[in-house]
Amino acid sequence: MRALAEALEESEVVQEVGTIRSVGTSAGDELRIETARGTYRAKRAVSCLVAPREGDRALCATTQKGEAFVLAILEREEDGVAITVEGDLELRAPTGRVRVAASEGIDVGTTGELNLTSRELRVNAREGSLFVETLAFVGGVANVDLERVKSAIGFLDQTLERLSQRMKRSYRFVEEVDITRAKQVDVRAEENVHVRGKNAMVTAEVLVKMDGQQIHLG
């Protein structure tokens, strides 16, 4: 019975409400909390995800061995909280969804790598901006439906097996040189074809043929 009483006494835990007086610079540093029974150097409990601040009212647990833990942050004069942990943080919902919502904005930042993996990805926004120094896109099929596109590109290199375009109007303005090199070039128009320039040259190794109901030279 005496051994049991000593064991119970050693395992006795006292909970108090106190005020955080100082906070370390990192998540693992000790806190200093002041209660009615005195001031303790305490550690933040693993279950206390909210990072303490100076002046917070907190729930503290002390043991007979002299250990002290901050269990929860009860009150704070300022708005806003920060959830901080040591090591990795993982959120799981094995049978449900995870939603993150905010009225003024959501920021996701990392100095390392950001990975998104899903069966389906949807992005809905009124306005969007993408700034990427190097971009690699690999996909099977891309369907793009846009009302207007404006792009300013310094250098563009494309390697395609096939390119098909259908449009109502097409305008190209080249300030310097426009070069087309192909095995065969076929230009057709239902009405008129105009080729104008200060100088025009047509050179063929074998044959130059002109066919029409009327041909005017000069």
BAMAR-326310 format. One record per atom (N, C-alpha, C): residue number from 1; residue in three letters; chain; atom name; x, y, z. Coordinates in steps of 0.05 Angstrom, whole numbers. Layout:
REC    nr   rest   kette   atom     east    north       up
REC   NUM    ala       A     CA        X        Y        Z
...
This chain:
REC    nr   rest   kette   atom     east    north       up
REC     1    met       A      N       16      -24        0
REC     1    met       A     CA        0        0        0
REC     1    met       A      C       17       25        0
REC     2    arg       A      N       39       24       15
REC     2    arg       A     CA       57       48       16
REC     2    arg       A      C       69       53      -11
REC     3    ala       A      N       77       32      -25
REC     3    ala       A     CA       89       35      -52
REC     3    ala       A      C       68       46      -72
REC     4    leu       A      N       43       37      -69
REC     4    leu       A     CA       22       47      -86
REC     4    leu       A      C       17       77      -80
REC     5    ala       A      N       17       84      -55
REC     5    ala       A     CA       13      112      -48
REC     5    ala       A      C       35      130      -58
REC     6    glu       A      N       60      120      -57
REC     6    glu       A     CA       83      135      -68
REC     6    glu       A      C       81      138      -98
REC     7    ala       A      N       72      117     -111
REC     7    ala       A     CA       69      118     -140
REC     7    ala       A      C       47      138     -148
REC     8    leu       A      N       25      138     -133
REC     8    leu       A     CA        4      157     -139
REC     8    leu       A      C       13      185     -134
REC     9    glu       A      N       29      189     -113
REC     9    glu       A     CA       39      215     -107
REC     9    glu       A      C       58      225     -129
REC    10    glu       A      N       75      207     -139
REC    10    glu       A     CA       93      215     -160
REC    10    glu       A      C       79      222     -186
REC    11    ser       A      N       56      208     -191
REC    11    ser       A     CA       42      212     -216
REC    11    ser       A      C       21      234     -214
REC    12    glu       A      N       19      248     -191
REC    12    glu       A     CA       -1      268     -188
REC    12    glu       A      C        5      292     -206
REC    13    val       A      N      -15      302     -219
REC    13    val       A     CA      -13      325     -237
REC    13    val       A      C      -31      347     -228
REC    14    val       A      N      -20      371     -227
REC    14    val       A     CA      -35      395     -219
REC    14    val       A      C      -39      413     -243
REC    15    gln       A      N      -63      421     -248
REC    15    gln       A     CA      -69      439     -270
REC    15    gln       A      C      -75      467     -259
REC    16    glu       A      N      -63      487     -272
REC    16    glu       A     CA      -66      514     -264
REC    16    glu       A      C      -70      532     -289
REC    17    val       A      N      -81      555     -284
REC    17    val       A     CA      -83      575     -305
REC    17    val       A      C      -63      597     -300
REC    18    gly       A      N      -46      604     -319
REC    18    gly       A     CA      -26      624     -315
REC    18    gly       A      C      -23      641     -340
REC    19    thr       A      N       -3      659     -338
REC    19    thr       A     CA        3      678     -360
REC    19    thr       A      C       31      673     -371
REC    20    ile       A      N       33      671     -397
REC    20    ile       A     CA       59      667     -410
REC    20    ile       A      C       75      693     -407
REC    21    arg       A      N       98      691     -396
REC    21    arg       A     CA      115      715     -392
REC    21    arg       A      C      138      717     -412
REC    22    ser       A      N      147      695     -422
REC    22    ser       A     CA      168      696     -443
REC    22    ser       A      C      166      671     -460
REC    23    val       A      N      174      674     -485
REC    23    val       A     CA      172      653     -505
REC    23    val       A      C      199      651     -519
REC    24    gly       A      N      209      627     -523
REC    24    gly       A     CA      235      623     -537
REC    24    gly       A      C      233      630     -566
REC    25    thr       A      N      255      630     -580
REC    25    thr       A     CA      256      637     -608
REC    25    thr       A      C      248      615     -626
REC    26    ser       A      N      248      590     -617
REC    26    ser       A     CA      240      567     -634
REC    26    ser       A      C      219      551     -620
REC    27    ala       A      N      207      532     -635
REC    27    ala       A     CA      184      517     -624
REC    27    ala       A      C      192      499     -601
REC    28    gly       A      N      217      490     -600
REC    28    gly       A     CA      226      472     -578
REC    28    gly       A      C      236      486     -553
REC    29    asp       A      N      239      513     -554
REC    29    asp       A     CA      249      527     -530
REC    29    asp       A      C      229      527     -508
REC    30    glu       A      N      239      530     -483
REC    30    glu       A     CA      222      530     -460
REC    30    glu       A      C      207      556     -458
REC    31    leu       A      N      184      555     -445
REC    31    leu       A     CA      167      578     -439
REC    31    leu       A      C      170      585     -410
REC    32    arg       A      N      164      609     -403
REC    32    arg       A     CA      162      617     -375
REC    32    arg       A      C      133      626     -370
REC    33    ile       A      N      120      611     -352
REC    33    ile       A     CA       92      616     -346
REC    33    ile       A      C       89      623     -316
REC    34    glu       A      N       73      643     -310
REC    34    glu       A     CA       69      652     -283
REC    34    glu       A      C       41      644     -274
REC    35    thr       A      N       39      629     -252
REC    35    thr       A     CA       13      621     -241
REC    35    thr       A      C       11      631     -212
REC    36    ala       A      N      -11      625     -199
REC    36    ala       A     CA      -15      633     -171
REC    36    ala       A      C        5      619     -153
REC    37    arg       A      N       15      596     -160
REC    37    arg       A     CA       33      581     -143
REC    37    arg       A      C       63      588     -149
REC    38    gly       A      N       68      603     -170
REC    38    gly       A     CA       95      610     -176
REC    38    gly       A      C      100      612     -206
REC    39    thr       A      N      125      615     -214
REC    39    thr       A     CA      133      617     -242
REC    39    thr       A      C      148      592     -249
REC    40    tyr       A      N      141      580     -272
REC    40    tyr       A     CA      152      555     -281
REC    40    tyr       A      C      165      558     -308
REC    41    arg       A      N      185      542     -313
REC    41    arg       A     CA      196      539     -340
REC    41    arg       A      C      182      514     -351
REC    42    ala       A      N      167      518     -372
REC    42    ala       A     CA      150      497     -382
REC    42    ala       A      C      156      491     -412
REC    43    lys       A      N      148      468     -420
REC    43    lys       A     CA      149      460     -448
REC    43    lys       A      C      120      460     -459
REC    44    arg       A      N      119      465     -485
REC    44    arg       A     CA       93      464     -498
REC    44    arg       A      C       86      435     -504
REC    45    ala       A      N       62      427     -495
REC    45    ala       A     CA       53      399     -500
REC    45    ala       A      C       49      394     -529
REC    46    val       A      N       53      370     -537
REC    46    val       A     CA       50      363     -566
REC    46    val       A      C       22      369     -575
REC    47    ser       A      N        2      365     -558
REC    47    ser       A     CA      -25      371     -566
REC    47    ser       A      C      -32      400     -567
REC    48    cys       A      N      -15      418     -557
REC    48    cys       A     CA      -19      447     -559
REC    48    cys       A      C       -7      457     -585
REC    49    leu       A      N      -23      458     -606
REC    49    leu       A     CA      -14      465     -632
REC    49    leu       A      C      -11      495     -635
REC    50    val       A      N      -26      511     -620
REC    50    val       A     CA      -24      540     -622
REC    50    val       A      C        2      550     -610
REC    51    ala       A      N       18      564     -624
REC    51    ala       A     CA       43      575     -614
REC    51    ala       A      C       37      596     -593
REC    52    pro       A      N       48      594     -569
REC    52    pro       A     CA       43      613     -548
REC    52    pro       A      C       56      640     -554
REC    53    arg       A      N       44      662     -543
REC    53    arg       A     CA       56      688     -545
REC    53    arg       A      C       57      700     -517
REC    54    glu       A      N       74      720     -513
REC    54    glu       A     CA       75      733     -487
REC    54    glu       A      C       49      746     -481
REC    55    gly       A      N       39      743     -457
REC    55    gly       A     CA       14      754     -448
REC    55    gly       A      C      -10      736     -451
REC    56    asp       A      N       -6      712     -463
REC    56    asp       A     CA      -28      693     -466
REC    56    asp       A      C      -36      681     -439
REC    57    arg       A      N      -61      676     -435
REC    57    arg       A     CA      -70      660     -412
REC    57    arg       A      C      -71      631     -421
REC    58    ala       A      N      -58      614     -406
REC    58    ala       A     CA      -54      587     -415
REC    58    ala       A      C      -61      568     -392
REC    59    leu       A      N      -67      543     -400
REC    59    leu       A     CA      -72      521     -381
REC    59    leu       A      C      -45      506     -378
REC    60    cys       A      N      -36      504     -353
REC    60    cys       A     CA      -10      491     -348
REC    60    cys       A      C      -13      467     -330
REC    61    ala       A      N        2      446     -335
REC    61    ala       A     CA        1      422     -319
REC    61    ala       A      C       29      418     -307
REC    62    thr       A      N       31      413     -281
REC    62    thr       A     CA       57      408     -268
REC    62    thr       A      C       55      381     -254
REC    63    thr       A      N       78      368     -253
REC    63    thr       A     CA       80      341     -240
REC    63    thr       A      C       97      344     -215
REC    64    gln       A      N       97      322     -199
REC    64    gln       A     CA      113      322     -175
REC    64    gln       A      C      143      321     -181
REC    65    lys       A      N      150      313     -205
REC    65    lys       A     CA      178      312     -213
REC    65    lys       A      C      189      340     -221
REC    66    gly       A      N      172      360     -221
REC    66    gly       A     CA      180      387     -228
REC    66    gly       A      C      176      393     -258
REC    67    glu       A      N      164      375     -272
REC    67    glu       A     CA      158      380     -301
REC    67    glu       A      C      134      399     -303
REC    68    ala       A      N      135      416     -323
REC    68    ala       A     CA      112      434     -329
REC    68    ala       A      C      107      434     -359
REC    69    phe       A      N       81      433     -366
REC    69    phe       A     CA       73      433     -394
REC    69    phe       A      C       51      453     -398
REC    70    val       A      N       52      468     -419
REC    70    val       A     CA       30      485     -428
REC    70    val       A      C       12      468     -445
REC    71    leu       A      N      -13      464     -436
REC    71    leu       A     CA      -32      446     -449
REC    71    leu       A      C      -48      460     -471
REC    72    ala       A      N      -56      485     -466
REC    72    ala       A     CA      -73      499     -484
REC    72    ala       A      C      -71      529     -480
REC    73    ile       A      N      -76      544     -501
REC    73    ile       A     CA      -78      573     -499
REC    73    ile       A      C     -107      580     -495
REC    74    leu       A      N     -114      593     -473
REC    74    leu       A     CA     -142      599     -466
REC    74    leu       A      C     -151      626     -477
REC    75    glu       A      N     -135      647     -473
REC    75    glu       A     CA     -144      674     -481
REC    75    glu       A      C     -120      689     -493
REC    76    arg       A      N     -126      708     -510
REC    76    arg       A     CA     -105      724     -522
REC    76    arg       A      C     -117      751     -528
REC    77    glu       A      N     -102      772     -522
REC    77    glu       A     CA     -113      800     -527
REC    77    glu       A      C     -113      806     -557
REC    78    glu       A      N      -92      797     -571
REC    78    glu       A     CA      -91      802     -600
REC    78    glu       A      C     -105      780     -615
REC    79    asp       A      N     -114      787     -639
REC    79    asp       A     CA     -126      767     -657
REC    79    asp       A      C     -105      751     -672
REC    80    gly       A      N     -113      728     -681
REC    80    gly       A     CA      -95      712     -697
REC    80    gly       A      C      -80      691     -681
REC    81    val       A      N      -76      668     -693
REC    81    val       A     CA      -61      646     -681
REC    81    val       A      C      -42      634     -702
REC    82    ala       A      N      -21      622     -692
REC    82    ala       A     CA       -2      608     -710
REC    82    ala       A      C        0      579     -700
REC    83    ile       A      N       -4      560     -718
REC    83    ile       A     CA       -1      532     -711
REC    83    ile       A      C       27      524     -719
REC    84    thr       A      N       44      517     -699
REC    84    thr       A     CA       71      509     -704
REC    84    thr       A      C       77      482     -691
REC    85    val       A      N       93      466     -705
REC    85    val       A     CA      101      440     -695
REC    85    val       A      C      130      436     -702
REC    86    glu       A      N      144      418     -687
REC    86    glu       A     CA      171      410     -694
REC    86    glu       A      C      169      386     -712
REC    87    gly       A      N      185      385     -733
REC    87    gly       A     CA      184      363     -751
REC    87    gly       A      C      162      365     -771
REC    88    asp       A      N      153      343     -782
REC    88    asp       A     CA      132      343     -803
REC    88    asp       A      C      104      346     -791
REC    89    leu       A      N       87      359     -806
REC    89    leu       A     CA       59      362     -799
REC    89    leu       A      C       42      349     -821
REC    90    glu       A      N       24      332     -814
REC    90    glu       A     CA        8      317     -833
REC    90    glu       A      C      -21      319     -825
REC    91    leu       A      N      -39      327     -844
REC    91    leu       A     CA      -67      328     -840
REC    91    leu       A      C      -80      305     -856
REC    92    arg       A      N      -96      290     -843
REC    92    arg       A     CA     -109      267     -857
REC    92    arg       A      C     -139      267     -851
REC    93    ala       A      N     -154      259     -872
REC    93    ala       A     CA     -182      254     -869
REC    93    ala       A      C     -188      228     -885
REC    94    pro       A      N     -184      205     -873
REC    94    pro       A     CA     -186      180     -888
REC    94    pro       A      C     -213      175     -902
REC    95    thr       A      N     -234      186     -890
REC    95    thr       A     CA     -261      181     -901
REC    95    thr       A      C     -276      206     -908
REC    96    gly       A      N     -262      229     -909
REC    96    gly       A     CA     -276      254     -914
REC    96    gly       A      C     -259      273     -931
REC    97    arg       A      N     -266      298     -930
REC    97    arg       A     CA     -253      319     -945
REC    97    arg       A      C     -239      338     -926
REC    98    val       A      N     -219      352     -936
REC    98    val       A     CA     -205      373     -921
REC    98    val       A      C     -210      399     -935
REC    99    arg       A      N     -220      419     -921
REC    99    arg       A     CA     -227      445     -933
REC    99    arg       A      C     -211      466     -918
REC   100    val       A      N     -200      485     -933
REC   100    val       A     CA     -186      508     -922
REC   100    val       A      C     -199      533     -934
REC   101    ala       A      N     -211      550     -918
REC   101    ala       A     CA     -226      573     -928
REC   101    ala       A      C     -217      598     -912
REC   102    ala       A      N     -217      620     -926
REC   102    ala       A     CA     -210      646     -914
REC   102    ala       A      C     -223      668     -931
REC   103    ser       A      N     -232      689     -917
REC   103    ser       A     CA     -246      710     -932
REC   103    ser       A      C     -227      730     -945
REC   104    glu       A      N     -202      732     -936
REC   104    glu       A     CA     -184      753     -946
REC   104    glu       A      C     -161      741     -962
REC   105    gly       A      N     -156      715     -960
REC   105    gly       A     CA     -135      704     -976
REC   105    gly       A      C     -122      680     -963
REC   106    ile       A      N     -108      664     -978
REC   106    ile       A     CA      -93      641     -968
REC   106    ile       A      C      -66      641     -981
REC   107    asp       A      N      -45      640     -965
REC   107    asp       A     CA      -17      639     -975
REC   107    asp       A      C       -5      612     -969
REC   108    val       A      N        8      600     -989
REC   108    val       A     CA       23      575     -985
REC   108    val       A      C       52      581     -994
REC   109    gly       A      N       71      579     -976
REC   109    gly       A     CA       98      585     -982
REC   109    gly       A      C      117      564     -971
REC   110    thr       A      N      138      559     -986
REC   110    thr       A     CA      159      540     -977
REC   110    thr       A      C      185      547     -991
REC   111    thr       A      N      207      542     -978
REC   111    thr       A     CA      233      545     -990
REC   111    thr       A      C      242      519    -1004
REC   112    gly       A      N      226      498    -1001
REC   112    gly       A     CA      232      473    -1013
REC   112    gly       A      C      214      467    -1037
REC   113    glu       A      N      204      443    -1039
REC   113    glu       A     CA      188      434    -1062
REC   113    glu       A      C      159      433    -1054
REC   114    leu       A      N      142      441    -1073
REC   114    leu       A     CA      113      440    -1069
REC   114    leu       A      C      101      420    -1089
REC   115    asn       A      N       88      399    -1078
REC   115    asn       A     CA       77      378    -1095
REC   115    asn       A      C       46      377    -1092
REC   116    leu       A      N       32      375    -1114
REC   116    leu       A     CA        4      371    -1115
REC   116    leu       A      C       -2      345    -1130
REC   117    thr       A      N      -15      326    -1117
REC   117    thr       A     CA      -21      301    -1130
REC   117    thr       A      C      -50      295    -1126
REC   118    ser       A      N      -65      290    -1147
REC   118    ser       A     CA      -93      285    -1145
REC   118    ser       A      C     -103      271    -1170
REC   119    arg       A      N     -126      259    -1169
REC   119    arg       A     CA     -138      246    -1193
REC   119    arg       A      C     -149      268    -1211
REC   120    glu       A      N     -158      290    -1201
REC   120    glu       A     CA     -169      311    -1217
REC   120    glu       A      C     -162      338    -1204
REC   121    leu       A      N     -154      358    -1220
REC   121    leu       A     CA     -147      384    -1210
REC   121    leu       A      C     -164      405    -1223
REC   122    arg       A      N     -176      422    -1206
REC   122    arg       A     CA     -193      444    -1216
REC   122    arg       A      C     -184      470    -1203
REC   123    val       A      N     -181      491    -1219
REC   123    val       A     CA     -173      518    -1209
REC   123    val       A      C     -193      537    -1220
REC   124    asn       A      N     -208      551    -1202
REC   124    asn       A     CA     -227      571    -1210
REC   124    asn       A      C     -219      598    -1198
REC   125    ala       A      N     -215      618    -1214
REC   125    ala       A     CA     -207      644    -1205
REC   125    ala       A      C     -217      666    -1224
REC   126    arg       A      N     -222      689    -1214
REC   126    arg       A     CA     -230      711    -1231
REC   126    arg       A      C     -205      723    -1246
REC   127    glu       A      N     -183      725    -1232
REC   127    glu       A     CA     -158      733    -1243
REC   127    glu       A      C     -136      714    -1234
REC   128    gly       A      N     -115      711    -1251
REC   128    gly       A     CA      -93      693    -1244
REC   128    gly       A      C      -67      703    -1255
REC   129    ser       A      N      -45      697    -1240
REC   129    ser       A     CA      -18      704    -1249
REC   129    ser       A      C        0      680    -1243
REC   130    leu       A      N       18      674    -1261
REC   130    leu       A     CA       37      652    -1258
REC   130    leu       A      C       64      663    -1265
REC   131    phe       A      N       83      662    -1246
REC   131    phe       A     CA      111      670    -1251
REC   131    phe       A      C      129      646    -1246
REC   132    val       A      N      140      635    -1267
REC   132    val       A     CA      157      611    -1265
REC   132    val       A      C      182      616    -1282
REC   133    glu       A      N      205      611    -1270
REC   133    glu       A     CA      230      615    -1284
REC   133    glu       A      C      234      593    -1305
REC   134    thr       A      N      229      568    -1298
REC   134    thr       A     CA      231      546    -1316
REC   134    thr       A      C      206      529    -1313
REC   135    leu       A      N      192      523    -1335
REC   135    leu       A     CA      167      508    -1334
REC   135    leu       A      C      168      484    -1353
REC   136    ala       A      N      161      461    -1343
REC   136    ala       A     CA      160      437    -1359
REC   136    ala       A      C      132      425    -1357
REC   137    phe       A      N      118      422    -1379
REC   137    phe       A     CA       91      411    -1379
REC   137    phe       A      C       91      386    -1396
REC   138    val       A      N       81      364    -1384
REC   138    val       A     CA       78      339    -1398
REC   138    val       A      C       50      330    -1394
REC   139    gly       A      N       35      326    -1416
REC   139    gly       A     CA        8      317    -1414
REC   139    gly       A      C       -1      302    -1439
REC   140    gly       A      N      -25      291    -1437
REC   140    gly       A     CA      -36      276    -1459
REC   140    gly       A      C      -53      293    -1478
REC   141    val       A      N      -73      306    -1467
REC   141    val       A     CA      -92      322    -1482
REC   141    val       A      C      -96      348    -1467
REC   142    ala       A      N      -95      371    -1481
REC   142    ala       A     CA     -100      397    -1469
REC   142    ala       A      C     -122      410    -1485
REC   143    asn       A      N     -144      416    -1473
REC   143    asn       A     CA     -166      431    -1486
REC   143    asn       A      C     -167      459    -1474
REC   144    val       A      N     -163      480    -1490
REC   144    val       A     CA     -162      507    -1480
REC   144    val       A      C     -183      523    -1494
REC   145    asp       A      N     -200      536    -1479
REC   145    asp       A     CA     -222      552    -1489
REC   145    asp       A      C     -219      580    -1477
REC   146    leu       A      N     -209      599    -1493
REC   146    leu       A     CA     -204      626    -1483
REC   146    leu       A      C     -217      647    -1501
REC   147    glu       A      N     -225      668    -1489
REC   147    glu       A     CA     -237      690    -1505
REC   147    glu       A      C     -216      708    -1517
REC   148    arg       A      N     -195      713    -1501
REC   148    arg       A     CA     -174      731    -1511
REC   148    arg       A      C     -147      723    -1498
REC   149    val       A      N     -126      723    -1514
REC   149    val       A     CA      -99      717    -1504
REC   149    val       A      C      -80      738    -1513
REC   150    lys       A      N      -64      749    -1496
REC   150    lys       A     CA      -43      768    -1502
REC   150    lys       A      C      -17      759    -1490
REC   151    ser       A      N        3      754    -1506
REC   151    ser       A     CA       28      744    -1496
REC   151    ser       A      C       52      760    -1506
REC   152    ala       A      N       72      763    -1490
REC   152    ala       A     CA       97      776    -1498
REC   152    ala       A      C      120      756    -1491
REC   153    ile       A      N      132      745    -1511
REC   153    ile       A     CA      152      724    -1507
REC   153    ile       A      C      178      732    -1520
REC   154    gly       A      N      200      728    -1506
REC   154    gly       A     CA      226      735    -1517
REC   154    gly       A      C      235      714    -1537
REC   155    phe       A      N      235      689    -1530
REC   155    phe       A     CA      243      667    -1548
REC   155    phe       A      C      223      645    -1545
REC   156    leu       A      N      215      633    -1568
REC   156    leu       A     CA      196      611    -1568
REC   156    leu       A      C      206      590    -1587
REC   157    asp       A      N      212      566    -1577
REC   157    asp       A     CA      220      544    -1594
REC   157    asp       A      C      198      522    -1591
REC   158    gln       A      N      188      512    -1614
REC   158    gln       A     CA      168      491    -1614
REC   158    gln       A      C      177      468    -1632
REC   159    thr       A      N      172      444    -1623
REC   159    thr       A     CA      177      420    -1639
REC   159    thr       A      C      151      404    -1639
REC   160    leu       A      N      138      403    -1662
REC   160    leu       A     CA      112      390    -1664
REC   160    leu       A      C      112      369    -1686
REC   161    glu       A      N       97      348    -1682
REC   161    glu       A     CA       93      329    -1703
REC   161    glu       A      C       71      338    -1722
REC   162    arg       A      N       51      352    -1712
REC   162    arg       A     CA       29      362    -1729
REC   162    arg       A      C       17      386    -1716
REC   163    leu       A      N       11      406    -1733
REC   163    leu       A     CA       -1      431    -1723
REC   163    leu       A      C      -25      438    -1742
REC   164    ser       A      N      -49      439    -1730
REC   164    ser       A     CA      -73      446    -1746
REC   164    ser       A      C      -86      470    -1732
REC   165    gln       A      N      -92      491    -1748
REC   165    gln       A     CA     -104      515    -1738
REC   165    gln       A      C     -128      522    -1756
REC   166    arg       A      N     -150      530    -1743
REC   166    arg       A     CA     -173      540    -1757
REC   166    arg       A      C     -181      567    -1744
REC   167    met       A      N     -184      587    -1761
REC   167    met       A     CA     -190      614    -1751
REC   167    met       A      C     -205      629    -1772
REC   168    lys       A      N     -219      650    -1762
REC   168    lys       A     CA     -235      667    -1780
REC   168    lys       A      C     -217      688    -1793
REC   169    arg       A      N     -199      700    -1778
REC   169    arg       A     CA     -180      720    -1788
REC   169    arg       A      C     -153      714    -1775
REC   170    ser       A      N     -132      720    -1791
REC   170    ser       A     CA     -104      717    -1782
REC   170    ser       A      C      -87      741    -1791
REC   171    tyr       A      N      -73      752    -1772
REC   171    tyr       A     CA      -55      775    -1778
REC   171    tyr       A      C      -27      769    -1767
REC   172    arg       A      N       -7      773    -1784
REC   172    arg       A     CA       20      769    -1776
REC   172    arg       A      C       36      794    -1784
REC   173    phe       A      N       51      805    -1765
REC   173    phe       A     CA       68      828    -1770
REC   173    phe       A      C       96      822    -1761
REC   174    val       A      N      115      820    -1781
REC   174    val       A     CA      142      813    -1776
REC   174    val       A      C      160      837    -1783
REC   175    glu       A      N      175      847    -1764
REC   175    glu       A     CA      190      871    -1769
REC   175    glu       A      C      216      866    -1786
REC   176    glu       A      N      228      842    -1782
REC   176    glu       A     CA      253      837    -1796
REC   176    glu       A      C      251      815    -1816
REC   177    val       A      N      256      790    -1809
REC   177    val       A     CA      258      768    -1827
REC   177    val       A      C      237      747    -1821
REC   178    asp       A      N      223      737    -1842
REC   178    asp       A     CA      204      715    -1839
REC   178    asp       A      C      213      693    -1858
REC   179    ile       A      N      221      670    -1847
REC   179    ile       A     CA      232      648    -1863
REC   179    ile       A      C      215      624    -1860
REC   180    thr       A      N      207      612    -1882
REC   180    thr       A     CA      193      586    -1883
REC   180    thr       A      C      208      566    -1899
REC   181    arg       A      N      214      543    -1887
REC   181    arg       A     CA      229      523    -1901
REC   181    arg       A      C      213      497    -1898
REC   182    ala       A      N      206      485    -1921
REC   182    ala       A     CA      189      461    -1921
REC   182    ala       A      C      195      445    -1946
REC   183    lys       A      N      187      420    -1944
REC   183    lys       A     CA      190      402    -1968
REC   183    lys       A      C      170      410    -1989
REC   184    gln       A      N      146      417    -1981
REC   184    gln       A     CA      125      427    -2000
REC   184    gln       A      C      110      449    -1986
REC   185    val       A      N      103      470    -2002
REC   185    val       A     CA       88      492    -1992
REC   185    val       A      C       64      495    -2011
REC   186    asp       A      N       40      495    -2000
REC   186    asp       A     CA       15      497    -2015
REC   186    asp       A      C       -1      521    -2004
REC   187    val       A      N       -5      541    -2020
REC   187    val       A     CA      -20      565    -2013
REC   187    val       A      C      -44      567    -2031
REC   188    arg       A      N      -68      567    -2019
REC   188    arg       A     CA      -93      568    -2035
REC   188    arg       A      C     -111      590    -2024
REC   189    ala       A      N     -125      603    -2042
REC   189    ala       A     CA     -144      623    -2034
REC   189    ala       A      C     -168      621    -2053
REC   190    glu       A      N     -192      625    -2041
REC   190    glu       A     CA     -217      623    -2058
REC   190    glu       A      C     -219      648    -2076
REC   191    glu       A      N     -208      670    -2068
REC   191    glu       A     CA     -211      695    -2085
REC   191    glu       A      C     -184      705    -2095
REC   192    asn       A      N     -170      720    -2078
REC   192    asn       A     CA     -146      733    -2088
REC   192    asn       A      C     -121      726    -2071
REC   193    val       A      N      -98      726    -2084
REC   193    val       A     CA      -73      723    -2070
REC   193    val       A      C      -55      746    -2079
REC   194    his       A      N      -46      762    -2060
REC   194    his       A     CA      -29      786    -2066
REC   194    his       A      C       -1      781    -2055
REC   195    val       A      N       19      785    -2071
REC   195    val       A     CA       47      784    -2063
REC   195    val       A      C       59      810    -2071
REC   196    arg       A      N       67      827    -2051
REC   196    arg       A     CA       77      853    -2057
REC   196    arg       A      C      104      858    -2043
REC   197    gly       A      N      121      872    -2057
REC   197    gly       A     CA      147      878    -2045
REC   197    gly       A      C      163      896    -2064
REC   198    lys       A      N      184      908    -2052
REC   198    lys       A     CA      202      924    -2069
REC   198    lys       A      C      215      907    -2090
REC   199    asn       A      N      222      884    -2083
REC   199    asn       A     CA      234      864    -2102
REC   199    asn       A      C      221      837    -2098
REC   200    ala       A      N      216      823    -2119
REC   200    ala       A     CA      204      796    -2117
REC   200    ala       A      C      220      777    -2135
REC   201    met       A      N      228      755    -2124
REC   201    met       A     CA      244      736    -2140
REC   201    met       A      C      232      708    -2136
REC   202    val       A      N      230      694    -2159
REC   202    val       A     CA      221      666    -2159
REC   202    val       A      C      242      650    -2173
REC   203    thr       A      N      254      631    -2159
REC   203    thr       A     CA      276      615    -2170
REC   203    thr       A      C      269      585    -2167
REC   204    ala       A      N      272      571    -2189
REC   204    ala       A     CA      267      542    -2189
REC   204    ala       A      C      289      528    -2203
REC   205    glu       A      N      296      504    -2195
REC   205    glu       A     CA      317      489    -2208
REC   205    glu       A      C      307      476    -2234
REC   206    val       A      N      281      469    -2236
REC   206    val       A     CA      271      455    -2259
REC   206    val       A      C      250      471    -2274
REC   207    leu       A      N      228      478    -2261
REC   207    leu       A     CA      205      489    -2276
REC   207    leu       A      C      192      512    -2260
REC   208    val       A      N      185      532    -2274
REC   208    val       A     CA      168      554    -2264
REC   208    val       A      C      143      555    -2282
REC   209    lys       A      N      120      551    -2272
REC   209    lys       A     CA       96      549    -2287
REC   209    lys       A      C       76      570    -2278
REC   210    met       A      N       64      584    -2297
REC   210    met       A     CA       42      603    -2292
REC   210    met       A      C       19      596    -2309
REC   211    asp       A      N       -5      593    -2297
REC   211    asp       A     CA      -28      583    -2311
REC   211    asp       A      C      -52      601    -2303
REC   212    gly       A      N      -66      612    -2322
REC   212    gly       A     CA      -89      629    -2316
REC   212    gly       A      C     -103      637    -2342
REC   213    gln       A      N     -128      646    -2339
REC   213    gln       A     CA     -142      655    -2363
REC   213    gln       A      C     -129      680    -2374
REC   214    gln       A      N     -119      697    -2357
REC   214    gln       A     CA     -104      721    -2366
REC   214    gln       A      C      -79      723    -2349
REC   215    ile       A      N      -56      730    -2361
REC   215    ile       A     CA      -31      735    -2348
REC   215    ile       A      C      -21      762    -2357
REC   216    his       A      N      -17      781    -2338
REC   216    his       A     CA       -8      808    -2344
REC   216    his       A      C       20      811    -2332
REC   217    leu       A      N       39      819    -2348
REC   217    leu       A     CA       66      824    -2340
REC   217    leu       A      C       73      853    -2346
REC   218    gly       A      N       83      868    -2325
REC   218    gly       A     CA       90      896    -2330
REC   218    gly       A      C       67      914    -2323
